[in-house]
Amino acid sequence: MSKATSIIKRSIVLAGIVVAAHGCKIDVTPTDKYTEEAIFRNPENMELYVAGLYAEFQTFKFGQFPIGYSNATDALTDIEKYTSSASGNGTVNVLAVDAGRVNAAGPQLNYWSAGYARIRRINEFLFGLYKYAKLSDTEKELYEAEARFVRGYTYFWLVKLHGSVVLMPGLEEYNNNSRQRSSEEDCWKYIAADFEYAAEKLSITQTASRTGRATKGAAYGMLARTWLYAASIAEYDRKQFNQDPLTGVNAANATAYYEKAAAAATEVIKLGEEGYYGLETKFADVFLKKDSKEAIFKLDYIAPQFTHQYDFGFTPPGDIPGQGMVYGVPTAELVNEFQMADGSKFSWSNPAQAAEPYKDREPRFYASILYNGATWKGRTIDSKEGSGIENFAEYGVSTEPKRTVTGYYIKKMLDSTNINFVQNKSAQSWLELRYAEILLIAAEARAKSNNIPGAQDALNTLRKARYMPEDAPADVPNLMKAIEHERIVELAFEGHRYWDLRRWRKAHTVLNGVRFTGHKIAAEGAGWKYTVVSADNADRQFTPALYYIPIPQDEIMRNSAITQIQGW
């Protein structure tokens, strides 16, 4: 809970005390407590309250999701494998292979209670802002814009999960606790309206004292992301997977929503052309430079006061023998996705490439993956078969192997200069929204709006910045294949893949009835033998019903007006 929120919760009390005296009721302002009016009349409290709302972005930092443990949603997909098979560290693996674990009563992807707690605090703030605050209209609008930016983000997560959720535009409606779910289409429109307001009112930059707060570019970026999701559901869902009357988006609106996504992304690109954003020349700098020009909205950390533990969770075990966790590692499917430096596809069927699979790959590969023979912190990674501290371990043999189960380790976002992160923890920024994603949104939305040249330009702008040759086909189906490839390699470990597969309605084919793999590496003559091995000990499961996660049963019991999503 933020400091500001704590202040409000402790301090909001009834404004008067009723005292009986000679048959009269006298309202007396308490002298030992803050009143609600006093809280909102104090500019310092207002600033603290707004700053505290941004704590919601911590919930999903580094691709995490609150499913009982800090599991990255990428580990529910084909690009990352969590190493543990035990409940807790391995909860993500349990969910990946047992669709039945997601239900209205049991463990699931659950953000409902936390999300609505944040929405309530935001609505309380907006209520007090306009009823009590002694601010100019412009100042009120700016605070409202920030609050609605956070509210839009909160609803975005709820709608990604459930499709149709309860919209709570004000305190009265929330406290009545008797509202039915709104249609999914209305939910996406509501989210878009919050981001549109924020984009209109917020400035392009923030002062140094307000670093980390929302800007016009961040609001337009979130708006672009929102419309892309709405358009994707409109195009790909078509009521094939759920017959609930409130889920789904009208297919006839797909093109209009893609156009809205393209327009919002273009606003951010214009800001990039004006010098506010850009692409880094070195891929690793995107995540390690505090002043990365790719950052549109980020969370900054400062050691030792405000840190995280990304390095502790994902660094190779040789960094801290006997102490690290190695939560997640790259799959062979992801490793194979990275192209050769000349832009051609990597193939194990190519004898030269199969003999030296880690040679002459594209720059993002070397910034994202630690492979057998890679240099890391002055040593050579040894991830071949064996019993060494960083050697390959077959998944499931040990519940907590704390080493790779695919032959690879994650490098992306790790800080190679932090050699004492057990004590120091980590202070890399988390980029919730960055310029590369905007280009990918623009490419997809323009392609689907039949603006092929615009889509090609956005995609090739990104590829050229990553030192890759242009590769943007002129027909929409192949252009979409190229965009999906770029989203995989560019956004790996940033928490996008699972949600991409869901919005494209491809998860039930890509993530169902399959086991993802790794490479077991052993010496063979003067070289190495690479054997494909399963990184799963059971088939993955993704049933069509999972496109709409059920509402927790206890929430339905508290709200008599709400109905469960059909199929659950």
C-alpha positions in Angstrom: 0.0 0.0 0.0 1.4 3.5 -0.9 2.1 6.1 1.7 -0.6 8.3 0.3 -3.2 5.6 0.3 -2.3 4.7 3.9 -2.8 8.4 4.9 -6.2 8.5 3.3 -7.4 5.3 4.8 -6.4 6.3 8.3 -7.6 9.8 8.0 -11.0 9.9 6.3 -13.6 10.2 9.0 -17.0 11.8 9.5 -16.7 15.5 9.3 -18.8 16.2 12.3 -19.8 14.8 15.7 -23.3 15.0 16.8 -23.7 16.3 20.3 -27.0 16.5 22.2 -27.3 19.8 24.0 -30.6 21.4 25.0 -32.4 19.3 22.3 -30.1 20.7 19.5 -27.6 18.9 17.2 -24.3 20.7 16.8 -21.7 19.7 14.2 -18.2 20.0 15.7 -15.0 19.6 13.6 -12.7 17.1 15.4 -9.4 18.6 16.6 -7.5 15.2 16.9 -8.2 13.8 13.4 -8.0 14.9 9.8 -11.3 15.4 8.0 -11.7 14.3 4.4 -12.0 17.9 3.3 -8.7 18.8 5.1 -6.9 15.9 3.3 -7.9 17.1 -0.1 -7.3 20.8 0.6 -3.7 20.1 1.4 -1.6 20.2 -1.9 1.1 18.0 -0.4 -1.4 15.3 0.4 -2.8 15.5 -3.1 0.6 15.0 -4.6 1.3 12.1 -2.3 -2.0 10.5 -3.2 -1.4 10.7 -6.9 2.2 9.5 -6.6 0.9 6.5 -4.6 -1.5 5.5 -7.4 1.4 4.6 -9.6 2.2 1.7 -7.3 -0.1 -0.3 -9.5 2.6 -0.6 -12.1 4.8 -2.5 -9.7 2.3 -5.4 -9.8 3.3 -6.4 -13.3 7.0 -5.3 -13.5 9.4 -7.5 -15.4 6.5 -9.5 -17.0 5.3 -10.8 -13.7 1.7 -11.8 -12.8 0.3 -12.3 -9.3 -0.6 -16.0 -9.4 0.7 -16.8 -6.0 4.4 -16.2 -6.9 6.5 -14.0 -9.1 6.0 -16.0 -12.2 6.5 -14.4 -15.6 3.6 -15.0 -18.0 6.1 -15.7 -20.8 6.7 -19.0 -19.0 3.1 -20.0 -19.9 4.2 -19.8 -23.5 6.7 -21.3 -26.0 9.6 -18.8 -25.2 10.4 -19.4 -21.6 10.5 -22.4 -19.2 10.4 -22.1 -15.4 12.8 -24.6 -13.8 10.9 -25.6 -10.7 8.3 -28.3 -10.6 7.3 -27.4 -7.0 4.3 -25.4 -6.0 5.4 -21.8 -5.5 8.4 -21.3 -7.8 6.8 -23.8 -10.2 3.2 -22.6 -10.0 3.4 -21.3 -13.6 4.3 -24.8 -14.7 1.3 -26.3 -12.9 -1.0 -23.9 -14.7 0.7 -24.5 -18.1 0.0 -28.2 -18.1 -3.3 -28.3 -16.2 -6.0 -26.1 -17.6 -8.3 -27.4 -14.9 -6.4 -25.4 -12.3 -8.0 -22.3 -13.7 -11.5 -22.2 -12.3 -13.8 -19.9 -10.3 -12.9 -21.3 -7.0 -9.3 -22.4 -7.2 -5.8 -21.1 -8.1 -5.9 -19.0 -11.2 -4.8 -15.8 -13.0 -6.5 -13.6 -10.4 -6.3 -9.8 -10.3 -9.9 -9.0 -9.7 -9.8 -8.0 -6.0 -6.5 -6.1 -6.2 -7.6 -4.4 -9.4 -10.9 -3.1 -8.0 -9.2 -2.0 -4.8 -7.0 0.2 -6.9 -10.0 1.4 -9.0 -11.8 2.3 -5.8 -8.9 4.4 -4.5 -8.7 6.2 -7.9 -12.4 7.0 -7.8 -12.1 8.2 -4.2 -9.3 10.5 -5.3 -11.4 11.9 -8.3 -14.3 12.4 -6.0 -12.3 14.4 -3.4 -10.4 16.2 -6.1 -13.5 17.9 -7.5 -15.4 18.3 -4.2 -12.7 19.6 -1.9 -9.4 20.5 -3.6 -8.4 24.1 -3.8 -6.8 24.0 -7.2 -7.2 25.7 -10.5 -9.2 23.9 -13.2 -6.0 23.2 -15.1 -4.4 21.6 -12.1 -7.4 19.5 -11.4 -7.5 18.3 -15.0 -3.8 17.3 -14.8 -4.4 15.3 -11.6 -7.5 13.7 -13.2 -5.4 12.8 -16.3 -2.8 11.0 -14.2 -5.5 9.2 -12.1 -7.3 8.1 -15.3 -4.0 6.9 -16.8 -3.6 4.5 -13.9 -7.3 3.6 -13.9 -7.1 2.8 -17.7 -4.1 0.6 -17.0 -5.8 -1.3 -14.2 -8.9 -1.9 -16.3 -6.7 -3.0 -19.2 -5.4 -5.9 -17.1 -8.9 -6.8 -15.9 -10.3 -6.8 -19.4 -7.4 -8.8 -20.8 -8.2 -11.5 -18.4 -12.0 -11.5 -18.3 -13.2 -9.6 -21.3 -16.4 -8.4 -19.7 -16.0 -6.7 -16.3 -17.8 -4.3 -14.0 -17.3 -0.6 -14.9 -17.2 1.6 -11.8 -17.2 5.2 -13.0 -17.9 6.7 -9.5 -18.0 6.1 -5.8 -21.7 5.7 -5.6 -21.8 3.0 -8.2 -18.9 1.1 -6.6 -20.3 1.2 -3.1 -23.7 0.0 -4.3 -22.0 -3.3 -5.2 -24.9 -4.2 -7.5 -23.7 -3.7 -11.0 -23.6 -6.3 -13.7 -20.7 -6.7 -16.0 -20.5 -4.3 -19.0 -20.0 -5.7 -22.5 -16.4 -6.3 -23.5 -16.6 -3.7 -26.3 -17.8 -1.1 -23.8 -15.0 -2.0 -21.5 -12.4 -1.4 -24.2 -14.1 1.9 -25.1 -14.0 2.9 -21.4 -10.3 2.2 -21.1 -9.6 4.1 -24.4 -11.6 7.1 -23.0 -9.3 7.2 -19.9 -6.2 7.1 -22.0 -7.6 9.6 -24.5 -8.3 12.1 -21.7 -4.8 11.6 -20.3 -3.3 12.1 -23.8 -5.2 15.3 -24.3 -4.4 16.9 -20.9 -0.8 15.6 -20.1 2.3 17.4 -21.1 5.0 15.9 -23.4 7.5 15.8 -20.6 7.5 15.9 -16.8 9.8 18.0 -14.6 12.8 16.3 -12.9 10.9 16.2 -9.6 8.0 14.3 -11.2 10.1 11.7 -13.0 8.2 8.5 -13.5 4.8 10.2 -14.0 2.6 9.8 -17.0 3.2 11.9 -20.1 1.3 12.6 -23.4 3.5 10.0 -25.2 2.8 7.3 -22.5 -1.0 8.0 -22.7 -1.0 7.8 -26.5 1.1 4.6 -26.3 -1.3 2.9 -23.9 -4.2 4.1 -26.1 -2.5 2.4 -29.1 -2.1 -0.8 -27.1 -5.7 -0.7 -26.0 -7.2 -0.3 -29.5 -4.9 -3.0 -30.9 -6.3 -5.5 -28.3 -9.8 -4.4 -29.0 -9.3 -4.7 -32.8 -7.6 -8.1 -32.4 -10.6 -9.5 -30.4 -13.0 -8.1 -33.0 -11.1 -9.8 -35.8 -10.1 -13.1 -34.3 -12.7 -14.0 -31.7 -16.0 -13.9 -33.6 -17.8 -15.6 -30.7 -16.0 -18.9 -31.5 -14.8 -19.6 -27.9 -17.4 -18.2 -25.6 -21.2 -17.6 -26.0 -21.6 -15.2 -23.1 -23.6 -12.3 -24.5 -21.3 -9.7 -22.9 -18.0 -11.1 -24.2 -16.5 -10.4 -27.6 -16.2 -7.3 -29.8 -18.2 -6.6 -32.9 -16.2 -8.0 -35.9 -17.5 -5.1 -38.1 -15.5 -2.7 -35.9 -12.1 -4.4 -36.3 -10.8 -2.1 -39.1 -12.0 1.0 -37.3 -10.2 0.0 -34.1 -7.1 -0.9 -36.0 -7.2 2.6 -37.5 -7.5 4.1 -34.0 -4.5 2.0 -32.8 -2.5 3.2 -35.8 -3.5 6.8 -35.2 -2.5 6.7 -31.5 0.8 5.0 -32.4 1.5 7.6 -35.0 1.2 10.3 -32.4 4.0 8.7 -30.4 6.1 8.3 -33.6 5.6 12.0 -34.2 7.1 12.7 -30.8 9.9 10.3 -31.7 10.6 12.3 -34.8 10.7 15.5 -32.7 13.5 13.9 -30.6 11.5 12.9 -27.5 11.9 9.1 -28.1 14.1 6.9 -30.3 15.8 3.5 -30.7 19.0 2.7 -29.0 22.0 1.7 -31.1 22.9 -1.0 -28.6 20.1 -3.4 -27.7 21.3 -4.0 -24.1 21.3 -0.3 -23.4 17.5 -0.2 -23.8 17.2 -1.9 -20.4 20.4 -0.8 -18.6 20.7 2.9 -19.4 18.8 5.0 -16.9 18.2 7.6 -19.6 17.3 5.2 -22.4 15.6 7.1 -25.2 13.4 4.1 -25.9 11.6 4.5 -22.5 8.1 6.0 -22.9 6.9 4.9 -19.5 9.2 3.2 -16.9 9.7 2.4 -13.3 13.0 3.6 -11.9 14.8 2.0 -9.0 17.5 3.5 -6.7 19.7 1.3 -4.5 19.6 0.7 -1.7 16.3 2.4 -0.9 14.1 1.1 -3.8 15.2 -2.1 -5.5 14.0 -5.3 -7.0 15.5 -8.8 -7.3 15.5 -9.6 -11.1 19.2 -10.5 -11.1 18.8 -12.8 -8.1 15.9 -14.6 -9.8 17.3 -15.1 -13.3 21.1 -14.9 -13.2 23.2 -18.0 -14.0 24.0 -19.9 -10.8 27.8 -19.4 -11.2 27.2 -15.7 -10.1 26.2 -16.8 -6.6 26.9 -20.5 -6.1 24.3 -22.1 -3.9 22.1 -19.0 -3.5 20.4 -18.1 -6.8 17.1 -19.3 -8.0 17.2 -19.4 -11.9 13.4 -19.1 -12.0 13.1 -19.1 -15.8 15.2 -19.9 -18.8 14.8 -19.5 -22.6 13.4 -22.4 -24.6 14.9 -23.9 -27.7 11.9 -22.5 -29.6 12.9 -19.0 -28.7 16.6 -19.6 -29.4 15.7 -20.9 -32.9 13.6 -17.9 -33.6 16.6 -15.5 -33.6 17.8 -15.0 -37.2 21.2 -15.1 -38.7 23.1 -11.8 -38.9 22.3 -11.6 -42.6 18.5 -11.8 -41.9 18.2 -15.4 -43.1 16.4 -18.0 -40.9 18.4 -20.2 -38.6 18.0 -23.9 -39.3 19.3 -27.0 -37.7 18.9 -28.6 -41.1 21.8 -26.4 -42.4 25.0 -28.4 -41.6 27.1 -25.3 -41.1 24.6 -23.6 -38.8 24.0 -26.9 -36.9 27.7 -27.3 -36.3 28.1 -23.8 -34.8 24.5 -22.8 -33.9 25.6 -19.7 -31.9 27.8 -18.2 -34.5 26.8 -15.2 -36.7 23.4 -14.8 -35.1 21.6 -11.4 -35.0 22.7 -8.9 -32.3 19.6 -9.3 -30.2 20.5 -13.0 -29.7 23.7 -12.1 -28.0 22.0 -9.5 -25.8 19.2 -11.8 -24.8 20.6 -15.4 -24.5 23.4 -16.9 -22.5 24.4 -20.2 -24.2 27.1 -22.8 -23.8 30.4 -21.0 -24.5 29.1 -17.5 -24.0 31.2 -15.1 -22.0 29.6 -13.7 -18.8 31.1 -11.7 -16.0 34.6 -12.9 -17.0 33.8 -16.6 -17.3 32.6 -19.0 -19.9 29.1 -20.3 -19.5 29.1 -24.1 -19.2 25.5 -25.3 -19.8 26.3 -28.6 -21.4 25.2 -32.0 -19.9 26.9 -32.7 -16.6 26.8 -32.2 -12.9 28.5 -28.8 -12.7 26.8 -25.8 -11.1 25.6 -24.3 -14.5 25.2 -27.6 -16.4 22.0 -28.7 -18.0 19.5 -30.5 -15.6 16.6 -32.5 -16.9 13.3 -30.9 -15.9 11.4 -32.7 -13.1 14.3 -34.8 -11.9 14.8 -32.3 -9.1 11.9 -30.1 -7.9 14.3 -27.1 -7.5 17.3 -27.6 -9.9 18.3 -24.0 -9.7 20.0 -24.3 -13.1 19.0 -24.5 -16.7 16.6 -27.2 -17.9 16.9 -26.1 -21.5 20.7 -25.5 -22.0 20.2 -21.7 -21.9 20.1 -18.8 -19.4 18.4 -15.4 -19.8 20.8 -12.5 -20.4 18.3 -9.8 -21.3 17.9 -7.1 -18.6 20.5 -8.7 -16.3 23.1 -6.2 -15.1 26.6 -7.6 -15.8 28.2 -4.9 -13.6 26.2 -5.9 -10.5 28.4 -8.5 -8.9 27.0 -8.3 -5.4 23.2 -8.3 -6.0 22.5 -10.6 -3.0 23.2 -7.6 -0.8 22.7 -4.8 -3.3 19.7 -6.3 -5.0 19.0 -4.8 -8.5 18.2 -1.3 -9.8 17.6 -1.7 -13.5 14.5 0.3 -14.7 11.4 -1.6 -15.8 10.2 -0.3 -19.2 6.5 -0.8 -19.1 6.2 0.9 -22.5 9.0 1.5 -25.0 9.4 2.9 -28.4 10.1 -0.4 -30.1 6.6 -1.7 -29.0 5.0 1.4 -30.5 6.6 0.7 -33.9 5.4 -2.9 -33.7 1.9 -1.7 -32.8 2.0 0.7 -35.7 3.2 -2.0 -38.1 0.4 -4.4 -37.1 -2.4 -1.8 -37.0 -1.4 -0.2 -40.3 -1.1 -3.6 -42.0 -4.6 -4.5 -40.8 -5.8 -1.1 -42.0 -4.4 -1.9 -45.4 -1.7 0.7 -45.1 1.0 -1.6 -46.3 3.7 1.0 -46.9 3.2 2.5 -43.4 3.4 -1.0 -41.9 6.6 -1.8 -43.8 8.2 1.5 -42.7 7.5 0.9 -39.0 8.8 -2.7 -39.1 11.9 -1.9 -41.1 12.7 1.2 -38.9 13.0 -1.2 -36.0 14.9 -3.9 -37.9 17.5 -1.4 -39.2 18.0 -0.1 -35.7 18.8 -3.6 -34.6 21.3 -4.0 -37.5 19.1 -6.3 -39.4 18.2 -6.1 -43.1 14.7 -4.9 -44.1 12.2 -7.7 -44.1 8.6 -6.5 -44.5 6.5 -8.4 -47.0 4.0 -6.6 -49.2 1.0 -8.9 -48.4 -0.8 -8.9 -45.1 -0.5 -12.6 -44.1 3.3 -12.7 -44.6 3.6 -9.2 -43.1 1.8 -10.5 -40.0 4.2 -13.4 -39.8 7.1 -11.0 -39.8 5.5 -8.8 -37.2 4.9 -11.9 -34.9 8.5 -12.9 -35.3 9.7 -9.4 -34.4 7.4 -9.3 -31.3 8.9 -12.6 -30.2 12.6 -11.7 -30.4 12.2 -8.0 -29.6 9.9 -8.3 -26.6 11.0 -11.6 -25.2 10.8 -11.8 -21.3 8.8 -8.6 -21.2 5.5 -10.3 -20.7 3.9 -9.9 -24.1 3.9 -13.3 -25.7 1.1 -14.9 -23.7 -1.2 -12.0 -24.2 -0.4 -11.8 -27.9 -1.3 -15.5 -28.4 -4.6 -14.8 -26.6 -5.6 -11.7 -28.5 -4.7 -13.4 -31.8 -6.8 -16.5 -30.6 -3.8 -18.7 -31.4 -3.1 -19.9 -27.8 -5.3 -23.0 -28.1 -3.2 -24.2 -31.0 0.3 -23.0 -30.0 0.0 -23.8 -26.3 -2.1 -27.0 -26.3 -1.0 -30.6 -26.7 2.6 -29.8 -27.1 5.8 -29.9 -25.0 8.4 -27.2 -25.5 12.1 -28.1 -25.7 15.7 -27.4 -24.8 19.1 -28.6 -26.1 21.2 -31.1 -24.2 24.7 -30.5 -25.3 27.5 -33.1 -25.1 31.1 -33.3 -26.4 31.4 -35.2 -29.7 34.8 -35.5 -31.2 36.3 -32.1 -31.6 32.8 -30.4 -31.4 29.5 -30.7 -29.8 26.4 -32.8 -30.2 23.0 -30.9 -29.7 20.1 -33.1 -28.8 16.6 -31.8 -28.6 15.0 -32.7 -25.3 11.6 -32.0 -23.8 11.6 -29.2 -21.2 8.1 -30.3 -20.1 7.2 -33.6 -18.5 3.5 -33.3 -19.5 1.7 -31.8 -22.5 0.8 -28.2 -22.3 -2.9 -27.4 -22.0 -4.7 -24.3 -23.2 -8.4 -24.8 -23.7 -10.6 -22.3 -25.7 -12.4 -21.5 -22.4 -9.2 -19.9 -21.1 -9.6 -16.9 -23.4 -12.0 -15.6 -20.8 -10.8 -16.3 -17.2 -13.7 -16.8 -14.8 -14.6 -14.2 -12.2 -13.7 -15.4 -8.7 -16.7 -17.1 -7.1 -16.4 -15.1 -3.9 -16.7 -11.9 -5.9 -20.0 -13.1 -7.4 -21.3 -14.0 -3.9 -20.5 -10.4 -2.8 -22.3 -8.8 -5.8 -25.7 -10.2 -6.4 -26.1 -8.4 -9.7 -23.0 -9.9 -11.4 -23.2 -13.1 -13.4 -20.4 -15.6 -14.1 -18.9 -15.6 -17.6 -20.6 -18.4 -19.5 -18.7 -21.6 -19.7 -17.5 -21.4 -16.1 
